[in-house]
Amino acid sequence: MEALQNRFLAANTQVLGVSIDSIYCHVNWAMSLGGISFPLLADFHPKGAVASSYGLYLEDAGIDDRATVIIDADGVVRHVSSVTPSGKRDIAELAALCEEVNEAHESTLKSFPDPPGLEADTVLFVRSNCMFSTNAVAALGNLHIDTIPIRNVSEDPAALADLEALAGKGQAPCLVVGNNSMHEAADIMKYFAERTTDIGG
Amino acid sequence: MISVGDIAPSFTLKDHFGRSISLDMFKGRRHVMLLFYPLDFTPT
């Protein structure tokens, strides 16, 4: 799954997955596949609205078709195909199509600025049996980041003491970066993605 | 269904990191391949 992204990025093509599932369903599914860092978009509410605008929402079944749309950097549709929900995409064929689209544009494309990366003194504090902690850890997994210490305050009294000293309270999850702390899992997930990928929000 | 040559409908959706991702942010920078699929936790 993840190898896919690099192959397409080489042709200046951003891969975006789209289904009617929620963000948190995407988080866990992506983890079950070994981690997915390219965006999985939640066309969740109103359900299937974007798929409908492309004519790819299957009203009766309440799901999206398994379909691929290639859009060039000018915003023009260059390819549309469906393999039906139970079918399988031909990735090699799609990669060749993207390379073809890219050939006409390559010289005029601007690149995204490089992401700033994570600070050296970043620590993620989590607790057990907490879905917010699980989601924060999953974001690291999906981004393939293994350089951030993860400390569990439910299991490690020293971690709890350190968290209280750093953040003023023992509430987890908490992302501590230097003198700053962040408690909302949603903010933590976004922070990781924005600091490490070039399409930051 | 949309067709080749159409202007792609614009959109802004949240991704699985909670970022707002819009089609417009890629304009002039990258081509976009949208992979629509039925449901998470089903064969890809």
gemmi code that builds the backbone of each chain (N, CA, C; Angstrom):
import gemmi

chains = {
    "A": [
        ("MET", (0.826, -1.206, 0.000), (0.000, 0.000, 0.000), (0.864, 1.261, 0.000)),
        ("GLU", (1.855, 1.256, 0.886), (2.643, 2.459, 1.082), (3.638, 2.673, -0.059)),
        ("ALA", (4.122, 1.578, -0.639), (5.060, 1.672, -1.756), (4.409, 2.428, -2.912)),
        ("LEU", (3.110, 2.274, -2.971), (2.289, 2.930, -3.978), (2.540, 4.435, -4.030)),
        ("GLN", (2.548, 5.033, -2.852), (2.658, 6.489, -2.774), (3.952, 6.992, -3.413)),
        ("ASN", (5.072, 6.312, -3.146), (6.364, 6.775, -3.671), (6.417, 6.678, -5.185)),
        ("ARG", (5.835, 5.605, -5.675), (5.803, 5.402, -7.118), (5.053, 6.540, -7.823)),
        ("PHE", (3.955, 6.958, -7.210), (3.168, 8.016, -7.826), (3.777, 9.391, -7.579)),
        ("LEU", (4.381, 9.580, -6.424), (5.033, 10.867, -6.153), (6.160, 11.118, -7.141)),
        ("ALA", (6.805, 10.051, -7.595), (7.867, 10.188, -8.593), (7.306, 10.802, -9.878)),
        ("ALA", (6.019, 10.597, -10.118), (5.349, 11.203, -11.274), (4.567, 12.450, -10.840)),
        ("ASN", (5.018, 13.069, -9.727), (4.378, 14.293, -9.216), (2.885, 14.127, -8.995)),
        ("THR", (2.496, 12.937, -8.583), (1.072, 12.672, -8.392), (0.784, 12.353, -6.929)),
        ("GLN", (-0.160, 13.098, -6.357), (-0.569, 12.864, -4.974), (-1.688, 11.829, -4.946)),
        ("VAL", (-1.491, 10.764, -4.185), (-2.536, 9.753, -4.033), (-3.438, 10.149, -2.864)),
        ("LEU", (-4.741, 10.124, -3.110), (-5.723, 10.390, -2.054), (-6.760, 9.270, -2.059)),
        ("GLY", (-6.896, 8.565, -0.948), (-7.957, 7.558, -0.822), (-9.244, 8.238, -0.377)),
        ("VAL", (-10.367, 7.774, -0.871), (-11.661, 8.364, -0.489), (-12.686, 7.263, -0.251)),
        ("SER", (-13.308, 7.269, 0.929), (-14.480, 6.419, 1.154), (-15.418, 7.140, 2.108)),
        ("ILE", (-16.539, 6.506, 2.391), (-17.549, 7.130, 3.259), (-17.252, 6.906, 4.738)),
        ("ASP", (-16.134, 6.248, 5.046), (-15.812, 5.964, 6.447), (-15.352, 7.223, 7.183)),
        ("SER", (-15.416, 7.164, 8.511), (-15.000, 8.300, 9.341), (-13.479, 8.341, 9.473)),
        ("ILE", (-12.972, 9.461, 9.941), (-11.542, 9.624, 10.195), (-11.012, 8.481, 11.067)),
        ("TYR", (-11.759, 8.162, 12.133), (-11.229, 7.206, 13.116), (-11.288, 5.774, 12.609)),
        ("CYS", (-12.213, 5.514, 11.718), (-12.229, 4.215, 11.045), (-11.012, 4.122, 10.125)),
        ("HIS", (-10.745, 5.193, 9.390), (-9.561, 5.248, 8.524), (-8.274, 5.022, 9.329)),
        ("VAL", (-8.185, 5.668, 10.497), (-6.971, 5.563, 11.330), (-6.656, 4.102, 11.616)),
        ("ASN", (-7.687, 3.378, 12.021), (-7.466, 2.003, 12.456), (-7.288, 1.043, 11.292)),
        ("TRP", (-7.983, 1.313, 10.216), (-7.809, 0.472, 9.028), (-6.391, 0.652, 8.472)),
        ("ALA", (-5.957, 1.914, 8.430), (-4.608, 2.203, 7.920), (-3.554, 1.478, 8.761)),
        ("MET", (-3.745, 1.483, 10.074), (-2.808, 0.786, 10.955), (-2.812, -0.715, 10.678)),
        ("SER", (-4.012, -1.269, 10.421), (-4.118, -2.717, 10.183), (-3.399, -3.114, 8.903)),
        ("LEU", (-3.147, -2.146, 8.033), (-2.434, -2.427, 6.780), (-0.939, -2.112, 6.908)),
        ("GLY", (-0.486, -1.849, 8.122), (0.930, -1.568, 8.321), (1.274, -0.093, 8.304)),
        ("GLY", (0.249, 0.761, 8.251), (0.483, 2.206, 8.290), (0.357, 2.827, 6.911)),
        ("ILE", (-0.518, 3.793, 6.779), (-0.684, 4.524, 5.512), (-0.479, 6.007, 5.792)),
        ("SER", (0.478, 6.617, 5.095), (0.761, 8.033, 5.348), (0.087, 8.953, 4.338)),
        ("PHE", (-0.280, 8.437, 3.164), (-0.982, 9.334, 2.228), (-2.424, 9.514, 2.730)),
        ("PRO", (-3.021, 10.678, 2.445), (-4.318, 10.985, 3.056), (-5.429, 10.009, 2.663)),
        ("LEU", (-6.126, 9.531, 3.670), (-7.384, 8.815, 3.459), (-8.475, 9.799, 3.852)),
        ("LEU", (-9.295, 10.178, 2.890), (-10.277, 11.237, 3.121), (-11.609, 10.650, 3.576)),
        ("ALA", (-12.200, 11.334, 4.541), (-13.482, 10.893, 5.109), (-14.624, 11.649, 4.433)),
        ("ASP", (-15.256, 10.982, 3.471), (-16.413, 11.558, 2.752), (-17.661, 11.108, 3.519)),
        ("PHE", (-17.684, 11.496, 4.788), (-18.513, 10.865, 5.817), (-19.793, 11.646, 6.088)),
        ("HIS", (-19.690, 12.972, 6.032), (-20.854, 13.762, 6.398), (-20.866, 15.068, 5.621)),
        ("PRO", (-21.814, 15.326, 4.742), (-22.879, 14.391, 4.349), (-22.304, 13.211, 3.560)),
        ("LYS", (-22.814, 12.050, 3.875), (-22.243, 10.802, 3.379), (-22.136, 10.749, 1.856)),
        ("GLY", (-20.923, 10.525, 1.379), (-20.708, 10.310, -0.046), (-20.875, 11.548, -0.913)),
        ("ALA", (-20.851, 12.735, -0.308), (-21.125, 13.954, -1.092), (-20.094, 14.176, -2.202)),
        ("VAL", (-18.823, 13.945, -1.881), (-17.791, 14.160, -2.903), (-17.889, 13.082, -3.979)),
        ("ALA", (-18.056, 11.824, -3.555), (-18.220, 10.742, -4.540), (-19.413, 11.037, -5.451)),
        ("SER", (-20.488, 11.547, -4.881), (-21.675, 11.892, -5.686), (-21.335, 12.953, -6.717)),
        ("SER", (-20.533, 13.934, -6.322), (-20.213, 15.014, -7.257), (-19.370, 14.503, -8.426)),
        ("TYR", (-18.721, 13.350, -8.234), (-17.962, 12.713, -9.318), (-18.788, 11.615, -10.005)),
        ("GLY", (-20.021, 11.401, -9.503), (-20.872, 10.361, -10.081), (-20.402, 8.957, -9.731)),
        ("LEU", (-19.740, 8.816, -8.579), (-19.156, 7.519, -8.218), (-19.706, 6.981, -6.903)),
        ("TYR", (-20.818, 7.565, -6.448), (-21.462, 7.073, -5.234), (-22.577, 6.119, -5.635)),
        ("LEU", (-22.572, 4.923, -5.068), (-23.589, 3.924, -5.402), (-24.731, 4.067, -4.408)),
        ("GLU", (-25.743, 4.810, -4.843), (-26.848, 5.209, -3.965), (-27.507, 3.997, -3.282)),
        ("ASP", (-27.808, 2.955, -4.030), (-28.545, 1.813, -3.476), (-27.740, 1.093, -2.396)),
        ("ALA", (-26.440, 0.931, -2.641), (-25.597, 0.200, -1.690), (-25.097, 1.109, -0.566)),
        ("GLY", (-25.138, 2.410, -0.776), (-24.669, 3.348, 0.245), (-23.159, 3.399, 0.380)),
        ("ILE", (-22.455, 3.035, -0.693), (-20.978, 3.035, -0.682), (-20.461, 3.649, -1.983)),
        ("ASP", (-19.142, 3.915, -2.004), (-18.516, 4.396, -3.236), (-18.182, 3.214, -4.138)),
        ("ASP", (-18.199, 3.469, -5.419), (-17.675, 2.514, -6.385), (-16.166, 2.411, -6.179)),
        ("ARG", (-15.563, 1.306, -6.611), (-14.097, 1.261, -6.623), (-13.660, 1.854, -7.960)),
        ("ALA", (-13.265, 3.096, -7.894), (-13.037, 3.850, -9.124), (-11.842, 4.766, -8.944)),
        ("THR", (-11.213, 5.115, -10.052), (-10.000, 5.927, -10.022), (-10.174, 7.136, -10.921)),
        ("VAL", (-9.815, 8.306, -10.390), (-9.870, 9.541, -11.171), (-8.493, 10.180, -11.116)),
        ("ILE", (-7.928, 10.457, -12.273), (-6.649, 11.173, -12.328), (-6.931, 12.592, -12.809)),
        ("ILE", (-6.482, 13.545, -11.997), (-6.724, 14.969, -12.265), (-5.365, 15.634, -12.442)),
        ("ASP", (-5.177, 16.362, -13.528), (-3.862, 16.987, -13.719), (-3.726, 18.237, -12.853)),
        ("ALA", (-2.536, 18.788, -12.830), (-2.253, 19.909, -11.920), (-3.014, 21.177, -12.296)),
        ("ASP", (-3.666, 21.184, -13.471), (-4.534, 22.307, -13.838), (-5.974, 22.080, -13.374)),
        ("GLY", (-6.231, 20.902, -12.782), (-7.581, 20.621, -12.296), (-8.487, 19.966, -13.319)),
        ("VAL", (-7.889, 19.461, -14.397), (-8.685, 18.830, -15.453), (-8.623, 17.303, -15.315)),
        ("VAL", (-9.783, 16.661, -15.435), (-9.853, 15.202, -15.341), (-9.167, 14.580, -16.553)),
        ("ARG", (-8.219, 13.685, -16.301), (-7.481, 13.068, -17.406), (-7.756, 11.582, -17.529)),
        ("HIS", (-8.382, 11.006, -16.509), (-8.683, 9.570, -16.561), (-9.776, 9.257, -15.546)),
        ("VAL", (-10.742, 8.437, -15.951), (-11.764, 7.920, -15.032), (-11.968, 6.454, -15.343)),
        ("SER", (-11.930, 5.605, -14.333), (-12.244, 4.198, -14.574), (-12.824, 3.575, -13.318)),
        ("SER", (-13.671, 2.585, -13.527), (-14.255, 1.834, -12.419), (-13.930, 0.365, -12.608)),
        ("VAL", (-13.618, -0.320, -11.504), (-13.430, -1.777, -11.595), (-14.547, -2.485, -10.830)),
        ("THR", (-15.617, -1.751, -10.506), (-16.740, -2.218, -9.676), (-16.246, -2.478, -8.247)),
        ("PRO", (-17.157, -2.454, -7.265), (-16.707, -2.581, -5.874), (-15.884, -3.831, -5.590)),
        ("SER", (-16.163, -4.925, -6.260), (-15.443, -6.164, -5.952), (-14.195, -6.359, -6.812)),
        ("GLY", (-13.948, -5.424, -7.735), (-12.814, -5.571, -8.644), (-11.497, -5.123, -8.048)),
        ("LYS", (-10.447, -5.249, -8.825), (-9.110, -4.880, -8.367), (-8.498, -3.904, -9.367)),
        ("ARG", (-7.883, -2.842, -8.837), (-7.255, -1.855, -9.716), (-5.953, -2.393, -10.291)),
        ("ASP", (-5.619, -1.965, -11.496), (-4.329, -2.298, -12.100), (-3.374, -1.134, -11.818)),
        ("ILE", (-2.606, -1.283, -10.759), (-1.764, -0.178, -10.291), (-0.686, 0.188, -11.319)),
        ("ALA", (-0.121, -0.817, -11.966), (0.928, -0.546, -12.957), (0.374, 0.305, -14.102)),
        ("GLU", (-0.837, -0.034, -14.509), (-1.474, 0.712, -15.596), (-1.741, 2.159, -15.156)),
        ("LEU", (-2.196, 2.332, -13.912), (-2.479, 3.684, -13.399), (-1.188, 4.499, -13.279)),
        ("ALA", (-0.117, 3.840, -12.859), (1.170, 4.540, -12.735), (1.625, 5.036, -14.105)),
        ("ALA", (1.451, 4.206, -15.121), (1.839, 4.598, -16.484), (1.007, 5.788, -16.954)),
        ("LEU", (-0.273, 5.788, -16.603), (-1.141, 6.912, -16.986), (-0.696, 8.203, -16.310)),
        ("CYS", (-0.335, 8.092, -15.032), (0.113, 9.295, -14.304), (1.420, 9.821, -14.886)),
        ("GLU", (2.303, 8.905, -15.265), (3.571, 9.333, -15.876), (3.315, 10.082, -17.180)),
        ("GLU", (2.342, 9.595, -17.922), (1.975, 10.238, -19.183), (1.424, 11.650, -18.940)),
        ("VAL", (0.538, 11.771, -17.954), (-0.017, 13.089, -17.598), (1.109, 14.015, -17.165)),
        ("ASN", (2.044, 13.469, -16.413), (3.125, 14.289, -15.856), (4.073, 14.816, -16.926)),
        ("GLU", (4.266, 14.047, -17.969), (5.213, 14.449, -19.014), (4.894, 15.827, -19.588)),
        ("ALA", (3.598, 16.121, -19.712), (3.190, 17.402, -20.298), (3.334, 18.569, -19.324)),
        ("HIS", (3.471, 18.275, -18.026), (3.420, 19.330, -17.007), (4.712, 19.543, -16.238)),
        ("GLU", (5.548, 18.540, -16.245), (6.615, 18.467, -15.245), (7.378, 19.778, -15.055)),
        ("SER", (7.705, 20.448, -16.178), (8.574, 21.627, -16.089), (7.906, 22.812, -15.409)),
        ("THR", (6.568, 22.829, -15.364), (5.874, 24.009, -14.831), (5.425, 23.835, -13.379)),
        ("LEU", (5.633, 22.654, -12.799), (5.103, 22.408, -11.448), (5.966, 23.046, -10.370)),
        ("LYS", (5.291, 23.630, -9.375), (5.991, 24.155, -8.199), (5.972, 23.066, -7.130)),
        ("SER", (7.024, 23.028, -6.321), (7.008, 21.997, -5.278), (6.450, 22.572, -3.979)),
        ("PHE", (6.028, 21.690, -3.101), (5.595, 22.112, -1.768), (6.832, 22.416, -0.932)),
        ("PRO", (6.719, 23.355, 0.019), (7.866, 23.574, 0.911), (8.144, 22.321, 1.749)),
        ("ASP", (9.399, 22.118, 2.089), (9.742, 20.969, 2.923), (9.106, 21.120, 4.304)),
        ("PRO", (8.640, 20.017, 4.887), (8.064, 20.103, 6.230), (9.168, 20.366, 7.260)),
        ("PRO", (8.819, 21.021, 8.375), (9.852, 21.377, 9.355), (10.425, 20.188, 10.124)),
        ("GLY", (9.724, 19.072, 10.152), (10.185, 17.929, 10.945), (9.807, 18.083, 12.404)),
        ("LEU", (10.110, 17.069, 13.203), (9.758, 17.088, 14.624), (10.930, 17.590, 15.448)),
        ("GLU", (10.618, 18.278, 16.541), (11.661, 18.767, 17.443), (12.307, 17.577, 18.156)),
        ("ALA", (13.578, 17.749, 18.520), (14.306, 16.652, 19.160), (13.731, 16.294, 20.533)),
        ("ASP", (13.186, 17.306, 21.236), (12.703, 17.031, 22.597), (11.185, 16.811, 22.633)),
        ("THR", (10.695, 15.997, 21.714), (9.266, 15.683, 21.650), (9.009, 14.362, 22.367)),
        ("VAL", (8.034, 14.323, 23.263), (7.661, 13.090, 23.970), (6.144, 12.966, 23.969)),
        ("LEU", (5.659, 11.765, 23.667), (4.217, 11.513, 23.716), (3.889, 10.698, 24.962)),
        ("PHE", (3.058, 11.269, 25.834), (2.580, 10.554, 27.019), (1.193, 9.994, 26.711)),
        ("VAL", (0.980, 8.735, 27.048), (-0.306, 8.092, 26.780), (-0.772, 7.354, 28.039)),
        ("ARG", (-2.041, 6.924, 28.029), (-2.470, 6.003, 29.085), (-3.142, 4.790, 28.458)),
        ("SER", (-3.278, 3.739, 29.257), (-3.849, 2.491, 28.761), (-5.362, 2.617, 28.591)),
        ("ASN", (-5.929, 1.801, 27.695), (-7.376, 1.733, 27.488), (-7.996, 3.104, 27.248)),
        ("CYS", (-7.341, 3.879, 26.438), (-7.823, 5.235, 26.149), (-7.780, 5.418, 24.643)),
        ("MET", (-8.949, 5.622, 24.042), (-8.975, 5.678, 22.573), (-8.252, 6.916, 22.046)),
        ("PHE", (-8.212, 7.971, 22.851), (-7.492, 9.174, 22.398), (-5.992, 8.903, 22.335)),
        ("SER", (-5.498, 8.183, 23.359), (-4.081, 7.800, 23.350), (-3.790, 6.879, 22.167)),
        ("THR", (-4.698, 5.914, 21.951), (-4.520, 4.965, 20.850), (-4.446, 5.691, 19.510)),
        ("ASN", (-5.310, 6.688, 19.334), (-5.307, 7.424, 18.067), (-4.028, 8.234, 17.876)),
        ("ALA", (-3.538, 8.811, 18.966), (-2.292, 9.592, 18.865), (-1.124, 8.682, 18.488)),
        ("VAL", (-1.073, 7.496, 19.101), (-0.010, 6.539, 18.783), (-0.168, 6.041, 17.344)),
        ("ALA", (-1.415, 5.825, 16.922), (-1.667, 5.339, 15.559), (-1.187, 6.348, 14.515)),
        ("ALA", (-1.317, 7.631, 14.823), (-0.847, 8.643, 13.865), (0.653, 8.481, 13.632)),
        ("LEU", (1.387, 8.212, 14.704), (2.832, 7.971, 14.542), (3.075, 6.742, 13.680)),
        ("GLY", (2.293, 5.683, 13.941), (2.430, 4.450, 13.161), (2.128, 4.676, 11.690)),
        ("ASN", (1.061, 5.426, 11.423), (0.683, 5.668, 10.031), (1.703, 6.532, 9.296)),
        ("LEU", (2.419, 7.358, 10.049), (3.447, 8.204, 9.428), (4.824, 7.530, 9.453)),
        ("HIS", (4.883, 6.322, 9.999), (6.134, 5.560, 10.102), (7.195, 6.330, 10.895)),
        ("ILE", (6.762, 6.982, 11.949), (7.690, 7.713, 12.825), (7.989, 6.826, 14.029)),
        ("ASP", (9.261, 6.480, 14.205), (9.600, 5.633, 15.359), (10.664, 6.299, 16.237)),
        ("THR", (10.814, 7.608, 16.080), (11.864, 8.313, 16.813), (11.328, 9.074, 18.038)),
        ("ILE", (10.002, 9.067, 18.210), (9.406, 9.805, 19.329), (9.180, 8.854, 20.501)),
        ("PRO", (9.743, 9.157, 21.685), (9.490, 8.290, 22.841), (8.002, 8.306, 23.215)),
        ("ILE", (7.448, 7.122, 23.464), (6.060, 7.011, 23.903), (6.086, 6.472, 25.331)),
        ("ARG", (5.562, 7.254, 26.271), (5.621, 6.853, 27.680), (4.209, 6.676, 28.228)),
        ("ASN", (3.975, 5.511, 28.858), (2.633, 5.184, 29.340), (2.505, 5.516, 30.832)),
        ("VAL", (1.678, 6.516, 31.136), (1.549, 6.963, 32.534), (0.720, 5.995, 33.372)),
        ("SER", (-0.022, 5.073, 32.729), (-0.779, 4.073, 33.492), (0.137, 2.980, 34.027)),
        ("GLU", (1.216, 2.725, 33.319), (2.087, 1.606, 33.678), (3.383, 2.043, 34.340)),
        ("ASP", (3.737, 3.302, 34.170), (5.064, 3.754, 34.585), (4.940, 4.989, 35.492)),
        ("PRO", (5.086, 4.811, 36.811), (4.945, 5.939, 37.741), (5.929, 7.074, 37.439)),
        ("ALA", (7.107, 6.735, 36.942), (8.099, 7.767, 36.613), (7.599, 8.622, 35.454)),
        ("ALA", (6.914, 7.987, 34.504), (6.357, 8.731, 33.363), (5.291, 9.695, 33.850)),
        ("LEU", (4.444, 9.231, 34.789), (3.389, 10.094, 35.332), (4.001, 11.295, 36.055)),
        ("ALA", (5.020, 11.035, 36.844), (5.680, 12.121, 37.579), (6.295, 13.130, 36.607)),
        ("ASP", (6.926, 12.615, 35.555), (7.533, 13.505, 34.552), (6.464, 14.332, 33.833)),
        ("LEU", (5.346, 13.681, 33.508), (4.270, 14.398, 32.814), (3.729, 15.525, 33.700)),
        ("GLU", (3.510, 15.207, 34.981), (2.990, 16.229, 35.901), (3.965, 17.407, 36.016)),
        ("ALA", (5.237, 17.067, 36.033), (6.253, 18.125, 36.138), (6.310, 18.971, 34.872)),
        ("LEU", (6.162, 18.320, 33.713), (6.297, 19.032, 32.437), (5.039, 19.798, 32.051)),
        ("ALA", (3.870, 19.185, 32.305), (2.620, 19.766, 31.801), (1.751, 20.342, 32.912)),
        ("GLY", (2.134, 20.132, 34.159), (1.360, 20.684, 35.270), (0.204, 19.814, 35.711)),
        ("LYS", (-0.086, 18.764, 34.945), (-1.134, 17.806, 35.312), (-0.847, 16.477, 34.640)),
        ("GLY", (-1.478, 15.415, 35.148), (-1.156, 14.067, 34.664), (-2.050, 13.571, 33.551)),
        ("GLN", (-2.789, 14.497, 32.931), (-3.747, 14.088, 31.900), (-3.041, 13.612, 30.622)),
        ("ALA", (-3.430, 12.423, 30.158), (-2.863, 11.891, 28.917), (-4.004, 11.455, 28.001)),
        ("PRO", (-3.857, 11.514, 26.671), (-2.577, 11.768, 26.009), (-2.118, 13.214, 26.166)),
        ("CYS", (-0.826, 13.360, 26.084), (-0.240, 14.689, 26.095), (1.042, 14.652, 25.276)),
        ("LEU", (1.139, 15.559, 24.345), (2.376, 15.681, 23.580), (3.164, 16.849, 24.159)),
        ("VAL", (4.357, 16.541, 24.628), (5.208, 17.588, 25.179), (6.327, 17.875, 24.185)),
        ("VAL", (6.429, 19.143, 23.799), (7.504, 19.593, 22.911), (8.185, 20.756, 23.612)),
        ("GLY", (9.359, 20.494, 24.158), (10.047, 21.536, 24.926), (9.185, 21.967, 26.102)),
        ("ASN", (8.811, 23.247, 26.128), (8.000, 23.774, 27.233), (6.506, 23.768, 26.914)),
        ("ASN", (6.153, 23.286, 25.747), (4.748, 23.311, 25.351), (4.112, 21.933, 25.465)),
        ("SER", (2.834, 21.906, 25.821), (2.118, 20.635, 25.871), (0.787, 20.753, 25.141)),
        ("MET", (0.368, 19.635, 24.583), (-0.843, 19.564, 23.763), (-1.631, 18.360, 24.258)),
        ("HIS", (-2.913, 18.564, 24.587), (-3.688, 17.463, 25.172), (-4.735, 16.847, 24.251)),
        ("GLU", (-5.143, 17.578, 23.229), (-6.196, 17.040, 22.359), (-5.595, 16.068, 21.355)),
        ("ALA", (-6.122, 14.822, 21.318), (-5.597, 13.834, 20.372), (-5.684, 14.364, 18.943)),
        ("ALA", (-6.784, 15.068, 18.625), (-6.959, 15.581, 17.264), (-5.831, 16.561, 16.913)),
        ("ASP", (-5.446, 17.401, 17.890), (-4.353, 18.357, 17.647), (-3.018, 17.631, 17.497)),
        ("ILE", (-2.830, 16.585, 18.286), (-1.568, 15.831, 18.266), (-1.395, 15.132, 16.910)),
        ("MET", (-2.479, 14.504, 16.443), (-2.426, 13.791, 15.158), (-2.089, 14.746, 14.018)),
        ("LYS", (-2.768, 15.885, 14.031), (-2.565, 16.877, 12.984), (-1.133, 17.429, 13.041)),
        ("TYR", (-0.666, 17.682, 14.240), (0.686, 18.206, 14.438), (1.722, 17.259, 13.827)),
        ("PHE", (1.607, 15.967, 14.130), (2.561, 14.987, 13.586), (2.560, 15.025, 12.051)),
        ("ALA", (1.362, 15.049, 11.461), (1.270, 15.019, 9.992), (1.813, 16.304, 9.381)),
        ("GLU", (1.484, 17.438, 10.006), (1.915, 18.719, 9.434), (3.421, 18.929, 9.548)),
        ("ARG", (4.011, 18.372, 10.593), (5.452, 18.551, 10.777), (6.285, 17.618, 9.906)),
        ("THR", (5.673, 16.522, 9.430), (6.488, 15.499, 8.763), (6.121, 15.237, 7.304)),
        ("THR", (5.014, 15.799, 6.825), (4.678, 15.611, 5.409), (4.526, 16.984, 4.766)),
        ("ASP", (4.750, 17.056, 3.463), (4.799, 18.389, 2.848), (3.434, 18.971, 2.509)),
        ("ILE", (2.364, 18.210, 2.715), (1.044, 18.781, 2.442), (0.337, 19.124, 3.754)),
        ("GLY", (1.069, 19.701, 4.669), (0.510, 20.106, 5.958), (-0.720, 20.966, 5.780)),
        ("GLY", (-1.694, 20.809, 6.706), (-2.985, 21.492, 6.625), (-2.801, 22.967, 6.439)),
    ],
    "B": [
        ("MET", (-21.445, 10.067, -14.265), (-20.005, 10.015, -13.992), (-19.293, 11.158, -14.728)),
        ("ILE", (-18.297, 11.726, -14.092), (-17.539, 12.771, -14.773), (-16.743, 12.161, -15.923)),
        ("SER", (-16.292, 12.998, -16.834), (-15.596, 12.500, -18.024), (-14.244, 13.179, -18.181)),
        ("VAL", (-13.408, 12.524, -18.950), (-12.105, 13.101, -19.289), (-12.329, 14.458, -19.953)),
        ("GLY", (-11.573, 15.449, -19.531), (-11.713, 16.800, -20.087), (-12.528, 17.718, -19.196)),
        ("ASP", (-13.330, 17.136, -18.271), (-14.103, 17.959, -17.331), (-13.169, 18.641, -16.330)),
        ("ILE", (-13.631, 19.777, -15.824), (-12.955, 20.369, -14.660), (-13.371, 19.536, -13.448)),
        ("ALA", (-12.403, 19.052, -12.692), (-12.713, 18.181, -11.553), (-13.484, 18.972, -10.491)),
        ("PRO", (-14.583, 18.400, -9.965), (-15.315, 19.089, -8.891), (-14.385, 19.325, -7.694)),
        ("SER", (-14.423, 20.539, -7.154), (-13.540, 20.824, -6.026), (-14.113, 20.208, -4.760)),
        ("PHE", (-13.262, 19.983, -3.781), (-13.721, 19.418, -2.508), (-12.722, 19.777, -1.419)),
        ("THR", (-13.200, 19.733, -0.200), (-12.340, 19.820, 0.978), (-12.844, 18.780, 1.958)),
        ("LEU", (-11.978, 17.840, 2.325), (-12.364, 16.788, 3.278), (-11.265, 16.628, 4.320)),
        ("LYS", (-11.639, 16.092, 5.480), (-10.655, 15.777, 6.514), (-9.982, 14.445, 6.177)),
        ("ASP", (-8.669, 14.370, 6.399), (-7.982, 13.091, 6.222), (-7.826, 12.397, 7.574)),
        ("HIS", (-7.156, 11.241, 7.574), (-7.093, 10.440, 8.806), (-6.080, 10.978, 9.815)),
        ("PHE", (-5.531, 12.179, 9.542), (-4.769, 12.888, 10.571), (-5.527, 14.139, 11.030)),
        ("GLY", (-6.734, 14.329, 10.480), (-7.542, 15.478, 10.861), (-7.220, 16.737, 10.073)),
        ("ARG", (-6.357, 16.612, 9.062), (-6.042, 17.783, 8.229), (-7.164, 18.019, 7.234)),
        ("SER", (-7.378, 19.294, 6.882), (-8.292, 19.600, 5.784), (-7.513, 19.498, 4.488)),
        ("ILE", (-7.961, 18.627, 3.613), (-7.290, 18.442, 2.325), (-8.255, 18.882, 1.233)),
        ("SER", (-7.806, 19.810, 0.398), (-8.667, 20.245, -0.703), (-7.961, 19.976, -2.026)),
        ("LEU", (-8.758, 19.828, -3.065), (-8.179, 19.608, -4.388), (-7.344, 20.816, -4.797)),
        ("ASP", (-7.824, 21.996, -4.419), (-7.158, 23.236, -4.852), (-5.712, 23.342, -4.375)),
        ("MET", (-5.397, 22.749, -3.227), (-4.039, 22.922, -2.712), (-2.983, 22.274, -3.615)),
        ("PHE", (-3.441, 21.391, -4.524), (-2.480, 20.726, -5.411), (-2.336, 21.422, -6.761)),
        ("LYS", (-3.160, 22.435, -6.970), (-3.158, 23.104, -8.275), (-1.788, 23.727, -8.576)),
        ("GLY", (-1.247, 23.406, -9.731), (0.058, 23.926, -10.131), (1.228, 23.218, -9.463)),
        ("ARG", (0.911, 22.289, -8.563), (1.982, 21.618, -7.816), (2.059, 20.117, -8.097)),
        ("ARG", (0.908, 19.470, -8.043), (0.881, 18.026, -8.234), (-0.389, 17.618, -8.964)),
        ("HIS", (-0.305, 16.516, -9.664), (-1.513, 15.863, -10.170), (-2.101, 15.085, -9.003)),
        ("VAL", (-3.346, 14.731, -9.113), (-4.005, 14.022, -8.014), (-4.637, 12.754, -8.563)),
        ("MET", (-4.415, 11.656, -7.862), (-5.123, 10.426, -8.201), (-6.061, 10.091, -7.055)),
        ("LEU", (-7.354, 10.156, -7.322), (-8.355, 9.823, -6.316), (-8.671, 8.342, -6.408)),
        ("LEU", (-8.475, 7.641, -5.305), (-8.824, 6.228, -5.243), (-10.112, 6.098, -4.425)),
        ("PHE", (-11.234, 6.080, -5.112), (-12.503, 5.831, -4.414), (-12.600, 4.335, -4.124)),
        ("TYR", (-13.071, 3.989, -2.936), (-13.235, 2.573, -2.611), (-14.446, 2.404, -1.695)),
        ("PRO", (-15.017, 1.185, -1.686), (-16.313, 1.002, -1.004), (-16.250, 1.233, 0.513)),
        ("LEU", (-15.365, 0.564, 1.207), (-15.369, 0.600, 2.681), (-14.011, 0.223, 3.226)),
        ("ASP", (-13.649, 0.815, 4.379), (-12.477, 0.367, 5.117), (-12.699, -1.092, 5.561)),
        ("PHE", (-11.620, -1.770, 5.872), (-11.672, -3.156, 6.366), (-12.337, -4.096, 5.377)),
        ("THR", (-12.213, -3.789, 4.086), (-12.614, -4.741, 3.054), (-11.412, -4.889, 2.139)),
        ("PRO", (-11.346, -5.969, 1.349), (-10.142, -6.179, 0.526), (-9.874, -4.985, -0.374)),
        ("THR", (-8.604, -4.662, -0.506), (-8.230, -3.540, -1.346), (-7.755, -4.068, -2.688)),
    ],
}
model = gemmi.Model(1)
for chain_id, residues in chains.items():
    chain = gemmi.Chain(chain_id)
    for i, (resn, *xyz) in enumerate(residues, 1):
        res = gemmi.Residue()
        res.name, res.seqid = resn, gemmi.SeqId(i, " ")
        for name, pos in zip(("N", "CA", "C"), xyz):
            atom = gemmi.Atom()
            atom.name, atom.element = name, gemmi.Element(name[0])
            atom.pos, atom.b_iso = gemmi.Position(*pos), 0.0
            res.add_atom(atom)
        chain.add_residue(res)
    model.add_chain(chain)
structure = gemmi.Structure()
structure.add_model(model)
structure.setup_entities()
